[in-house]
């Protein structure tokens, strides 16, 4: 839960009624820092990191007899799509709706604007997701490279990691967007859970494979080996478009709605 005491000095107007340029991005950065501080002090974060890293260590140690790095890394990255998506959804889809009372008080007192708040929420939750993803992936790749496998390409390996990171950015953006659009946190979480796993399992069957995280995982072994296809560009475009549209529409809705 965010502490709103740090926003009391951040009114956007000076004594003459004109915008105070000295404030600048102060409220935005204050919210981002407060939110990240709260997230990284949460026991959920420590538990998530410990379990995720343990799984990656066990996975790579159990693959000592194989030289198929692409399979090991693809499997490890898949954990974020199938398993750790649950944690990301829970944290992202509760980011705004759980703070409705504190936000209303702060906006009414002009200590923070709606734009500051919603953009900071997107920034902090995306940053948090990517930091955790980077830590776990660094362990996975670092240990995987000790397998001395020759079935990977450096650029392809980086591309595969970035593709999964983009999928997680899309998931986090959708989560914050649902939290904005739905006043009930449980409803936002359940709705996004249904949507995410529908995208993963059902979208390929209806011709929307480029929007399916499950289809992305099927591409990863070849991408890691250095093979890039048109489907890869379609996936990048699809994930990026969903992220941008979700952020824009939910921000506009948040700006206009009564709080």
Phi, psi and omega in degrees: 000135183284144172264124185268001181295338184279000184255000186298333183265009192251040174293142186273001180237151178263188185296338180271359180087003180265156178303136180270103183292342180291335182287315177054234182267017183309306181299319179301308182293326179296319179292316179302311182295318180295320181292316179295320179300316180295318181294315184283347174268354182287139179297334178300320181296314180297316179297318179299311181297315182297313181292316182296316179293319178301316180298319181292322178296314179298319181299312184288323177294327179283355181250020183298335183270359181250156176246015184267079181297323182301322179289320181295313181291319178299318179296318179295318178293328179297335177303324181289331180280318187264326186252301187286351172300330178298317180291316181299317179297315181300318182283321182285318184284355176249007190290326184252312185299331181284352182241023187301317182294313180296322180295315180301316179298318183291319179294319180297326180274002178062024178278343178207141179271163178298318181298313177306311187295308186292320178294323178294324178295315177299314184296315184290318182289322177294317179300315180300312180301315183290326178295312179297316178300318182294319180296311182294319181292326178298319177295315181301309183290319181300315179285326179295324180294339177288349177288348181055040179280152180248011184262035178222158176241135184304313179293323179295320178298315178297320180297319179297317179296318180293325178297315179293321177300319179296320177299321180288327174297317177300315180298316180294319179297316176298321180297312178296320179299317178294325179294328177287316187284334184244121182290340181263121183297316181298318179297319180296317181294313182296318180298317180290324176301314180297316181296314184297312182284339171290317176299321183290318188259325190258331184303319179301328183287341181248021174082015179245039182299332180291346176257007185261120174301330178295320177294325177301316181296327177293334179279334192304315181304316180291323178297317179299326179282356177101010180260118181243133184241173176299327178300328178296316178295322178297321178294315178301313180297319180294312180296317180295318180296315178300317180298313183292313181297318179298315181295317182293311183294316181291327177293318178296318179297317180296323181294327186265336188283158176280134176236000000 
